[in-house]
Amino acid sequence: MTLHRKGLVLDFGGVLTTPLLPAALAFERRAGLAEGTLLTGLYLNPEGISRTEELERGAIGQPEWNEAAGRLLGLEPDNLMGRIFADLRPEHTVIAAAAAARRAGVKVGILSNSVGLTPWNLYDGYGIDEHYDAVVLSELHGTRKPEPKMFQLVLDRLGLSAEECVFVDDTAQYLPPAAELGFATVLAEDPARTVAALEEALGLTLTGDERNDRL
């Protein structure tokens, strides 16, 4: 007999939003940068990695990250994070599925490695406090995925164990640590496939009734 999960834990950027990479590539084109500049300059660069992890933990704010990233990329730092991800939009298919799961009695939480809340707020306009049962943003807790403490924070707020939950993220490296804790895991690569995997894990139909779930 299949035991269906009672809780759903969702990453935010790249799961409840459209994918991050196309937005970053669009910024590179607008800024006249060679394709891959952001990847090599920030996410494969030891200083860029360090500054980003500090931002996610809340050790520095977004303005400090913008200054460091601007220097590494040779760009003006003003609202750089917001400019990089300006093309992100709500991923309505997954948002609607999460709302359908919640209506069916599943507890739904957000677990996000945050990118600072000012001057640009990734979460603005999504009603995260209204539409989700728990919201854990890494910078507010001095931790980050995939540290066990981060996962435990959302479990405590949902009142569930990892074995009762499914975790969705677009970063593959975060899934094995979650699975070790007991989560079922889904790699978010395509919204339709993500929702199909959730329907199987939760034992629910999550499509066909979007009601007022489009943000």
C-alpha positions as CSV (number, residue, x, y, z in Angstrom):
1,M,0.0,0.0,0.0
2,T,1.4,3.4,-1.0
3,L,1.6,5.9,1.9
4,H,0.9,9.4,0.5
5,R,2.7,12.4,2.0
6,K,0.8,15.0,4.1
7,G,3.1,17.9,3.6
8,L,4.6,19.8,0.6
9,V,7.8,21.9,1.0
10,L,8.6,24.1,-2.0
11,D,11.7,26.1,-2.9
12,F,10.7,29.5,-4.2
13,G,13.0,30.9,-7.0
14,G,12.8,28.5,-9.9
15,V,9.9,26.6,-8.5
16,L,7.2,29.1,-7.7
17,T,8.8,31.5,-10.2
18,T,9.9,30.9,-13.8
19,P,13.4,29.5,-14.1
20,L,16.4,31.6,-13.0
21,L,18.7,30.8,-15.8
22,P,16.7,32.3,-18.7
23,A,16.3,35.5,-16.6
24,A,20.0,35.7,-16.0
25,L,20.8,35.1,-19.7
26,A,18.4,37.8,-20.6
27,F,20.1,40.2,-18.3
28,E,23.5,39.3,-19.8
29,R,22.1,40.3,-23.2
30,R,20.7,43.5,-22.0
31,A,24.0,44.4,-20.2
32,G,26.1,43.5,-23.3
33,L,27.8,40.7,-21.4
34,A,29.1,37.5,-22.9
35,E,26.9,34.5,-22.3
36,G,28.0,32.7,-19.1
37,T,29.5,35.8,-17.5
38,L,27.3,35.6,-14.4
39,L,28.0,31.9,-14.0
40,T,31.8,32.3,-14.1
41,G,32.0,35.7,-12.4
42,L,29.7,34.9,-9.5
43,Y,28.8,31.2,-9.1
44,L,32.1,29.6,-10.1
45,N,34.2,32.4,-8.5
46,P,35.3,31.7,-4.9
47,E,34.6,35.2,-3.8
48,G,31.2,35.3,-5.6
49,I,30.3,32.0,-3.9
50,S,31.3,33.3,-0.5
51,R,29.4,36.5,-0.8
52,T,26.2,34.7,-2.0
53,E,26.4,32.2,0.9
54,E,26.8,35.2,3.3
55,L,23.8,36.8,1.7
56,E,21.7,33.6,2.1
57,R,22.7,33.4,5.8
58,G,21.9,37.1,6.4
59,A,25.5,37.9,7.3
60,I,25.4,40.6,4.6
61,G,22.5,42.5,3.0
62,Q,21.6,42.7,-0.6
63,P,23.3,46.2,-1.0
64,E,26.6,44.6,0.1
65,W,26.1,41.7,-2.3
66,N,25.3,44.2,-5.1
67,E,28.6,46.0,-4.4
68,A,30.6,42.8,-4.4
69,A,28.9,41.4,-7.5
70,G,29.2,44.7,-9.4
71,R,32.9,44.8,-8.7
72,L,33.4,41.2,-9.9
73,L,31.4,41.7,-13.0
74,G,32.5,45.3,-13.8
75,L,28.9,46.6,-13.5
76,E,27.1,49.4,-11.6
77,P,25.9,47.9,-8.3
78,D,22.7,49.8,-8.0
79,N,19.9,47.2,-7.5
80,L,22.0,44.6,-9.4
81,M,20.2,41.6,-7.9
82,G,16.8,43.1,-9.1
83,R,18.2,43.9,-12.5
84,I,19.6,40.4,-13.0
85,F,16.3,38.7,-12.2
86,A,13.9,41.3,-13.6
87,D,12.4,38.8,-16.0
88,L,11.2,36.3,-13.3
89,R,7.5,35.7,-13.3
90,P,5.1,33.5,-11.3
91,E,5.1,29.9,-12.3
92,H,1.3,29.6,-12.3
93,T,1.2,25.8,-12.9
94,V,3.0,25.0,-9.7
95,I,1.4,27.8,-7.7
96,A,-2.0,26.5,-8.7
97,A,-1.0,22.9,-7.8
98,A,0.2,24.1,-4.4
99,A,-3.1,25.8,-3.7
100,A,-5.0,22.7,-4.8
101,A,-2.9,20.6,-2.4
102,R,-3.6,23.0,0.4
103,R,-7.4,23.0,-0.3
104,A,-7.2,19.2,-0.1
105,G,-5.7,19.4,3.4
106,V,-2.0,19.2,2.6
107,K,0.2,21.5,4.6
108,V,2.3,23.6,2.2
109,G,5.5,25.5,3.1
110,I,8.2,27.5,1.4
111,L,11.8,26.9,2.1
112,S,14.0,29.4,0.4
113,N,17.7,30.4,0.3
114,S,16.9,34.1,0.3
115,V,18.6,36.8,-1.7
116,G,18.0,39.7,0.6
117,L,14.7,41.6,0.9
118,T,15.8,45.1,0.0
119,P,16.1,47.0,-2.3
120,W,14.6,44.2,-4.4
121,N,12.3,41.7,-2.8
122,L,11.9,38.4,-4.8
123,Y,8.8,37.5,-2.8
124,D,6.8,40.7,-3.4
125,G,3.4,40.1,-4.9
126,Y,3.2,36.4,-4.2
127,G,1.2,36.5,-1.0
128,I,3.5,34.0,0.7
129,D,2.2,34.6,4.2
130,E,-1.4,34.3,3.0
131,H,-1.1,31.3,0.7
132,Y,1.3,29.0,2.6
133,D,1.2,27.4,6.0
134,A,4.9,28.1,6.7
135,V,7.5,30.3,5.2
136,V,11.2,29.9,6.1
137,L,13.6,32.4,4.5
138,S,17.2,31.5,5.2
139,E,18.6,35.0,6.0
140,L,16.2,35.3,8.9
141,H,17.6,32.2,10.6
142,G,21.3,32.4,9.9
143,T,21.3,29.1,7.9
144,R,20.8,27.9,4.4
145,K,19.9,24.8,2.4
146,P,21.1,22.1,2.5
147,E,21.9,22.3,6.2
148,P,19.6,20.1,8.3
149,K,18.7,23.0,10.5
150,M,17.0,24.7,7.5
151,F,14.8,21.7,6.8
152,Q,14.0,21.2,10.5
153,L,12.7,24.8,10.7
154,V,10.0,24.3,8.1
155,L,9.1,20.9,9.5
156,D,8.6,22.4,13.0
157,R,6.4,25.1,11.5
158,L,4.3,22.6,9.6
159,G,4.1,20.2,12.5
160,L,5.2,17.3,10.4
161,S,8.1,14.9,10.1
162,A,10.3,14.7,7.0
163,E,8.8,11.2,6.3
164,E,5.4,12.9,5.9
165,C,6.6,15.5,3.4
166,V,7.7,15.9,-0.2
167,F,10.4,18.5,-1.0
168,V,10.7,20.3,-4.4
169,D,13.7,22.3,-5.5
170,D,15.3,23.3,-8.8
171,T,18.8,22.8,-7.4
172,A,19.7,19.1,-7.6
173,Q,22.4,19.2,-4.9
174,Y,19.8,20.0,-2.3
175,L,17.8,16.9,-2.8
176,P,20.0,14.1,-1.4
177,P,20.4,15.9,2.0
178,A,16.6,16.2,2.1
179,A,16.2,12.6,1.2
180,E,18.6,11.5,3.9
181,L,16.3,13.3,6.4
182,G,13.3,11.3,5.1
183,F,11.7,13.6,2.5
184,A,10.4,12.4,-0.8
185,T,12.1,14.7,-3.3
186,V,11.3,16.2,-6.7
187,L,13.7,18.0,-9.0
188,A,11.8,21.0,-10.6
189,E,12.8,21.1,-14.2
190,D,9.5,21.3,-16.0
191,P,6.3,22.5,-14.3
192,A,4.0,19.9,-15.8
193,R,6.4,17.1,-14.7
194,T,6.8,18.6,-11.3
195,V,3.0,18.6,-10.8
196,A,2.7,15.1,-12.0
197,A,5.3,13.9,-9.5
198,L,3.5,15.8,-6.7
199,E,0.2,14.2,-7.7
200,E,1.8,10.8,-7.3
201,A,3.5,11.6,-4.0
202,L,0.4,13.2,-2.5
203,G,-2.2,10.9,-4.0
204,L,-4.2,13.9,-5.3
205,T,-5.3,15.5,-8.5
206,L,-3.8,19.0,-8.6
207,T,-4.7,20.2,-12.0
208,G,-7.9,21.5,-13.7
209,D,-9.1,23.9,-11.0
210,E,-7.0,27.0,-10.7
211,R,-9.8,29.2,-9.2
212,N,-8.1,32.4,-8.0
213,D,-4.6,30.9,-7.8
214,R,-3.1,33.1,-10.5
215,L,-1.1,35.8,-8.9
